[in-house]
């Protein structure tokens, strides 16, 4: 089964906002802390082309950050993506 992965830091308000949205939809997610792990941050930049946090993946689909996650939710596309990836949600 696919998972949702959220790359975060401990002092990130946008991270809290993204995790709150996922939790409100009863979506289980893996939280990967990048605090002090510069190699992991650099690898994420190479993977996404973005330096901002959070960075969110639904299965293998790169969503972007908190703003993009919320936009997908408002449009109804987040539920469709979760369904396609077989990720349970409420």
N, C-alpha and C positions, 0 to 999 in steps of 0.2 A: 504494500500500500504506500502511496506517496505521502509525503509530509510537507508541512509548512515550516520553513526555516526563516528565522528573523535574526539578523546580525545586529547587535546592539552594543552600546556602552552604558555604563552605570549612571551617567549624568546627562541623559538624553531625553528631553521631554517628548520629542517626536516618537521615540521608541516606546515610551509609556503609552502614548496615544494609539499607536499601531497595535500594541499588544492588547490594549483595552478593547479595541474593535474586534479583534480575533476572539478574545474571551467572551465578548457579548454575543458572538455567533456560535459559541460552544465549539470553536475550532481548537484542537490541540496543536501546539507548535513547539518546535525545538528552538530554544534561545541560545545563540552563540555569542558569548561575550568577547569583545575585541579589546577590552581594557588592557593596556600595556603590551599587547601582542602586535607589534608593528609588522612582522612578517605576514601574519594572517590578514591584517588590513591591506597590505600591499597586494597580496594574492586576490583579495576581494576587488580591489581597484582594477586589477588586470582582468578579472572575470566580468565585471559590470561596466567598467569605464567611469564609475562614479566614486567620489570620495565621501559623500554624505552618509549619515547613519540615521535611521535604520536602512538596511537593504533586505528586501523580502523576496523569497522564492516560494511559489506554490508548486510543489513537485519540482520539476525542472524548469518551470516557467518563471522567468524573472519578472517581477511585478514592478520593482522600483522601491520608492520610499513610502513614508506614511501618507503623504498627499495623494500619491497614485493609488495606494490601497483604498483610501477613503473614496476616491473618485470611482474606482471600480465598484465599490459597495453601493454608492448612490445610483449608479447606472444599472445595477442588477447583474453586472458582469462578474462580480466576485463569486456569487453563488454558482453561476454557470461554470466558472473555472474550477471551483472546488468540486463540483459534480463531475466534470471531465477527468479530474485527477483522482477521483474516488476518495475524497477527503470528507469525512462526516462533518456535518455542521447543523446548527439549529435554525 
